[in-house]
Amino acid sequence: MSHAHDAAAHRAAVEAWFARARHLPDDALLIAVEHVLVRLWLRSARALGDAPLRVLFHTTTRRASARHPVLATVTADEHGPSLRALRAAPPGARADARALESLVTELLTVIGHLTAEVLTPALHEELASDDATAATAPEAAP
Amino acid sequence: MSPVATERAASERGCCTVLLELPRRAHDRGATVEGERLQALQAIGRALGRADDVGGAMDEVVAITSEVLPVRHVVVTTAAEPAAHASIWLPADERPPEAANALAHALRAHRYLAAPGGVIDVPPLVGPVGRPMAGAFLALPLAVADRPCFGVLLVECVEPPREIDLVFTSALAGELATAIERDASRRGVDERDAARVRQNVLAVVCHDLRSPLSVILLTIASAIKEPANADRRHRGRRDLERIRSSARRMAVLVEDLLDTASIEAGRLALSVVEVRVGELVAEANDEVRPLARARSIRLATRVAASVRPIRADGRRLHQALVNLLANAIKFTPAGGAVVTTVAPATGGAVLVSVRDTGPGIAEADRAHVFEPFWQLERTAHVGTGLGLFIARSIVEAHGGSIWVEPGRSAGATFSLLLPATPAPTGGAGLRGA
């Protein structure tokens, strides 16, 4: 598998997930993205451990925020990625779907690139099996 | 596997690269189980723990790694401002050193490095020396807990790695990161200790040499300035005594500093002859008697008749005893006493105890009293703080031991146990007679 192919595969997997989340309002989309990021984190941590993964996530946000500066507020701690700062931002200053898509794609790219794409199938499977609306469903209920 | 090429070069990024190239070998990957990898990691941990530094353990680490992971190269890059160097090991018959150098250059050019801010530079999609990466590179950050990334472990596998290989490599990165941090911490402590000792030496030299030197200069200046009348001649002898006393203080300090330098360099030489410790104690008491008299302190000695002569450096033991006695006198209030006892011990050894009636030594301080310059740091500059350190070094050079205990009611008791024949440790040199 070439890296160009990997990059296309990562984009396709992420686009498919975002296609399922397209109808979500901004607040719910942020929660859903945070949820799927945590899933990707937990799956990666099984192989990498928390400390290396935190560095890779930091690398991810650094690279993604070069194109979408608002992503610089995304952090990760021992529980995984957090979009708390984005959720607290005023509506006009929040990351749009394109920026969030870029963040998830970048995470897959960085992890894949530095780990010989060993985890790529498993991470794509996590994306494919994630119900993009599930994380927001309880909060959406009256 | 031995180093065949070492390259040192400046780098604008500042990196340190240790590159190890392994021979290809057949790996029965199906037979590799978790237990073997766990054992390999434990062996790697032991190898890193045994070595003085990570670089010294890398041959063994890579050899162990190659037993469980089909690796072609293992590269460790760490940020090491401002200089950069690459040390390269490879089997002599595998590739010429030029190829290894080219590999190191390529690795640096492709920046598998920790970047400022604790992130990893993700390199271009081409492997070293023009080889396609072919999904065979694992690049794991070197980081401990939540501290910033300071390096990268790069492993090129012979075959595309599996997740189990990634798990192992990530754990290996953790072991290396911990060991590298430990090295750095150790170096930092050594450097801080060296800086502290330098500062203390300077403080001692500045204070302890300046004071007697001032006395000498002022006394001479006064003698030159005053007319040579009868009164001046009368005071001449007293001035000369003052100059001699100050010069002696300076000489003692210089001797202490030179002895300390010799001890720390492991060059404390002993000239061993048969000596009677009771006689050495008596001579040491005679030497410090003027000091004790000036402070109205009583000196007493009790030597058991059954004490046998021992083989030792008499001059050095005398020096150690004088240092112990001078220390005891210094901390004993006027009207007190310093009592030295000499008794036989097992195997022809001799036990010497110097007991004073001073304020004693707090338990927390007892562990530090034999450290060089310690006293200087903890008191209002009473002496150089080298006497007890020198005494301990002399006793230990004989294979003996020295310790301090609180007195029964007050004061402190310094004891030293001297073997019948020296059993030197460390860098002490022996000359027999």
Boltz contact constraints between the chains, C-beta under 6 A:
constraints:
  - contact:
      token1: [A, 3]
      token2: [B, 125]
      max_distance: 6.0
  - contact:
      token1: [A, 47]
      token2: [B, 163]
      max_distance: 6.0
  - contact:
      token1: [A, 47]
      token2: [B, 166]
      max_distance: 6.0
  - contact:
      token1: [A, 47]
      token2: [B, 167]
      max_distance: 6.0
  - contact:
      token1: [A, 48]
      token2: [B, 170]
      max_distance: 6.0
  - contact:
      token1: [A, 49]
      token2: [B, 170]
      max_distance: 6.0
  - contact:
      token1: [A, 51]
      token2: [B, 143]
      max_distance: 6.0
  - contact:
      token1: [A, 51]
      token2: [B, 145]
      max_distance: 6.0
  - contact:
      token1: [A, 52]
      token2: [B, 140]
      max_distance: 6.0
  - contact:
      token1: [A, 52]
      token2: [B, 141]
      max_distance: 6.0
  - contact:
      token1: [A, 52]
      token2: [B, 170]
      max_distance: 6.0
  - contact:
      token1: [A, 55]
      token2: [B, 141]
      max_distance: 6.0
  - contact:
      token1: [A, 55]
      token2: [B, 143]
      max_distance: 6.0
  - contact:
      token1: [A, 55]
      token2: [B, 149]
      max_distance: 6.0
  - contact:
      token1: [A, 58]
      token2: [B, 119]
      max_distance: 6.0
  - contact:
      token1: [A, 59]
      token2: [B, 119]
      max_distance: 6.0
  - contact:
      token1: [A, 59]
      token2: [B, 120]
      max_distance: 6.0
  - contact:
      token1: [A, 62]
      token2: [B, 119]
      max_distance: 6.0
  - contact:
      token1: [A, 113]
      token2: [B, 122]
      max_distance: 6.0
  - contact:
      token1: [A, 114]
      token2: [B, 139]
      max_distance: 6.0
  - contact:
      token1: [A, 115]
      token2: [B, 138]
      max_distance: 6.0
  - contact:
      token1: [A, 115]
      token2: [B, 166]
      max_distance: 6.0
  - contact:
      token1: [A, 116]
      token2: [B, 135]
      max_distance: 6.0
  - contact:
      token1: [A, 116]
      token2: [B, 137]
      max_distance: 6.0
  - contact:
      token1: [A, 116]
      token2: [B, 138]
      max_distance: 6.0
  - contact:
      token1: [A, 116]
      token2: [B, 161]
      max_distance: 6.0
  - contact:
      token1: [A, 117]
      token2: [B, 135]
      max_distance: 6.0
  - contact:
      token1: [A, 118]
      token2: [B, 161]
      max_distance: 6.0
  - contact:
      token1: [A, 118]
      token2: [B, 163]
      max_distance: 6.0
  - contact:
      token1: [A, 118]
      token2: [B, 166]
      max_distance: 6.0
